Amino acid sequence: MCNMKFGKLDKIDGIDFTMPPTPKTTEALLKNSAQKKSAPIILSGCTGWSMKEWLGSFYPKNAKAQDFLRFYSRQFNTIELNSTYYRIPDKKSVDKWVEQTLPGFKFAPKIPQIISQSEDLSLRESYIESFTEVIAALDDRLGISFLQLPPNFGPKNIRILEQFLKRFPCKDIPLSVEVRNENWFVEKDMLILQNLLAAYGAGIVLSDVAGRRDVLHMYLSNNTAMIRFVGNELHESDFSRLDAWMLRLKEWVEMGLSEVYFFHHQDNNLLAPEMTIYFNQKLNHVLGTNLTVPVKHSDVQLSLF
């Protein structure tokens, strides 16, 4: 797998983008957890707001850096919060994030690398408690957090993951887990992972990446789906892949899926808003949702208030 890439590919022709079928275990889980009368919650966004390249387009051209998050939260309803991967934020920062965003906006914080990249997931330290305590201050802005396990963390390490799940307060801090080691992606081990995460109420991240088709799976362990979609600078395959996802999400919502986090990744994050526009517009048609469609500042004047 060393030649497989999670980022943009220089050559994309010939890749099989066929989406795997939904496993029967996922179908059964969704049907058993269906909330018949509630509309699904759909959240769609990018992976960062500190983008000066969006000045004059998705942000006003004279916007100040300290106001970027305010403008971002008026265009998108969620964000993959990658800054938490590099350090545990302080309470002051978290309070500021809450103040700058609108009700209904959701942060999806990434578990810090000091936890996720350690051999024992920091079980001998107190970093788990330090992180969850401060991130809980997001209150109603807290969406789903996610643990990105390193490529060397395979099924042989599942007992470490189980001990982590026992420590992590999944009922208060929703959690989804992303695996990357190729040994997970066989039916036997995916079923073991699905059952373990379901037992603790945690989800499984779904990663759709051109250079790693082996990691794309359709296993869910609760009725929330977190999808990390990596595009290739608006290549035509980006749009056909998104079309396939919309049809799959429609199927899952009809089965009982209650919540979706869909994160659009593009090289350097520059073109992620363009993909979000396409996705939100079309999903509104496919699912009958009312997602806000991002607009360019040149088209509609944005206001902080």
N, C-alpha and C positions, 0 to 999 in steps of 0.2 A: 504493500500500500504506500510505499515511500514516494511513488511518483504521482500519487493522487493529491489533488489540491482542494482546499476549502475555499479559496478565493477565486478571482476571475481567471478564466482560461484564455490563452492566446488563440487556440484552435478549438472550436466547439462543434464543427461538422462531424457527423457520424455518431454522436452520442445518443444513446437510447434514453429518451426522457419519459418512457412509459411509467405511469404511476402504479405501484404495487396494489393489489386488491386489498380490501379491508379484511383482516383476519376475523374469523368467527368469534374469537374471544373479545375483540373490540366491539363487534355488533352486539353481543350479549351484554357487555358492560353498559353500553349506551342505552339499550332497551330497559335494563334493570334499574338504571338511575334516572330515567327520563322524568323531567318535570313538565307535565303535559300542558299546563296553562301559561307558562312563562315564556316570553320571547327571548331568543338567544342574545347574549351580550357579545358584541363584536368590537374588538379593539384592533386598530391598524395603525402602524407608525414606523418610525425610523430608529436609528441607533445612536443618535447624538443630536444636540441642539446647537453646539458651539461652531456653527458653520458660517464664517464670514462670506463664503462663496454664495450663500443664499441672499445676501444683501442685494436689494433691487429686484428680487424675484419673490421668494417666499417670505422674506423679511423686507420691510421698508429700507431703502438704500441708505438712509441716515440713522438706522437703528443702532443703539449702543449695545455692546456685548452683554452688559448686565440685564438687558431686556430680551435677549434672544429666547430664553425659556418662556417668557410671557407670550411672545409671538408664536413660538412653536406650539404651545398648548391650545392656541386658538385655531390651528390648522390641523392638528393631529390629536387623537384621544389617548395615545399611549406612547411610551418610549422604552426601548431596551437600554437600561441604565448601566452602561459598561464602566463608568468611572468607579463604581463600587468594587470592581474587580481588582483595581490597583491599590485601593486603600479603603479602610472602613471610614465612612464619613462621620463628621462630628454632628452633634445635635443642632447646632446653629445652621449648618448647611441644609440639613433636612427640613428644618422649619422654614427656611427661605424657599426651598423648592415647593413646599405646600402653599406658601403665600403667593407665589408667582403663577400658580396653575389654577385652572377652573375646576369647579366640582364636576365629578365624573371622569376626570383625567386620571390615568393609572400609570405608575412607574413599575417597571419590571427589573428590579435590581439583580445584578449578577453577583453570585457569591464570591467574596474576595479570594484572590489567588493564594493568599497565605493559608487558606483552608483547602480550596479545591485542588491545589497542586502539591500538597504535602502527602507523604506516603500513607498516613493514617487519617487523612481528612481532618487533621488538627484535633483529634480526639483527646490528646494528652494536654491540650491547651484550653484556654477559655475564649478563644476567638469567636466560636459559634455564638456564645451568649452575648459577647460584645457587639457583634454584628446585628443579631436579631433584636437586641434591646434598642439600638439606635434606629434601625430601619422601621421598627414598629411605630415610631413617631410620624411616619407618613400618614398614619391613620386611614382615612377613607381614600387617600391617593395611592395607597399600597395595592399593587396588583399582584402578579405572581413573580416570585423570585426564582432564579434558576441556577443550578449547580452544573457547571461544565467540567466533566471529568476528563483527565488527560488521556492521550492515546495509549499510555501504558497501563491504564486502569481497566483491566478486563474482568471477565466472569470469575476468575480465581480470587478476585478481591471483593466478592459480593458481601462477605461477612463484615468487612470494614464499612461498606455502604449501609448495611443494616444497622450497625452501631451508630452511624451518623444519623440515620432516620429516627432512631430512638432518642437522640439528643435534640434534634431540630424540631421546633414547635410548629409542625405542619398545619395544625388546626388554626393557629393564629397568623402564621406567616405562610401563605400558600407557596408550594414548592414544586418545581418541575426539574427533572434530571436529564442532562444530555450526555450520552455515551458516544465515544469515538473509536474505541478499540474494535477492530474488525471481527473479533471473536464473539462479540455480543450479537452480531446480526445473522444468527442462525435461529431457527424456530425454537429449539429447545431452550436456549439461553434467553431469548427474548421473552418467552413465556414465564421463565423464572423471574426475570426482572419485572415484568408486568405484574405478576402476583405480589412480589415484594413491595413495590411502590403502591399498589392498590391497598395493601394492608395498612399502610400509614397515611393514606389519603393523598399521596404525592402523584404528580403527573410525569409523563415522558415527553421530552422535547422531540419534535419532528424536524429534522434538518434536510432541506432540499438544496443540494449543491451540485453544480454541473460536474465537478471533478471528483466527487465521491458519491456515485450513485449507489454504492453498497450501503451507505448509512441511511438512505431514505427508507423508512418503514412506516407502517400504519397501525402500530400498537398504541392504544390509549390505556391508561390505568385509572383514570377518573373521567368525569364528563367535561373537562376543560382541555382544549387543544392549544398548545403553544408551538407555532410554526416559525422557524428561522429560514427565510427564503433568500438565497444568494443569487443575484442576477449577474448578467454579463454586459453591462453598459447598454441596456435597452436592445440587445439582440432580439430578433424575432422570437427566439425560443423562450425568452423571458415571459412574453405575453401568452404564448401557448401553454406554458407551464402554469401560469397563474389561472388561465381558463380552466385547466384540469383541476386545480385546487378549489375553484369556486364550485364546480360540480360535486367534488368530493365533500366539501363542507355542507352543501345543500343536503346530500344524502345523510350525513352525520347529524345535522340539525333535525331532520325528519325522524331519525332514530332516537334522539334525546340529548344530543350535545347541547350544553347550556352556555358555554363561554369559549371564545376564540381570541387568542392573541396572535396577530400576524405581523411579523417584523420583516421589513424590506431592507435587504443589504445590497448595496452597490459599491463598486470600487471607490474608496475614500468617502463614501456616503453621499457623493455629489448628486447622483441621479435618483436616489431613493425616493424623493418626493414625487417624481414623475411616475414611478411604479405605483405609489400609493394612490395617486389620482386615478390611474387606470383600474386598480383593484377596487377602490371604494365605489367608483361610478358603476362598475359592472356588477359588483356584489349587491349593491342596492337594487339593481334590476333582477338579479337571480334569486335573491333571498327576500326581497321586499323590505330590506332594512333602510335606515335613514342615516347612514354614515355621512359625516361632514366630508365633503370633497375639497381637498386643499386647492387654494387658488393662488395665482401669482399676484404679487403686490401691484404690478402694472395693470392688472385687470380690475381688482377690487381693493379699495383703500382699507387697510387693517387698522384697528384701534386697540390700544392697550386696555381700554375700559368698556 
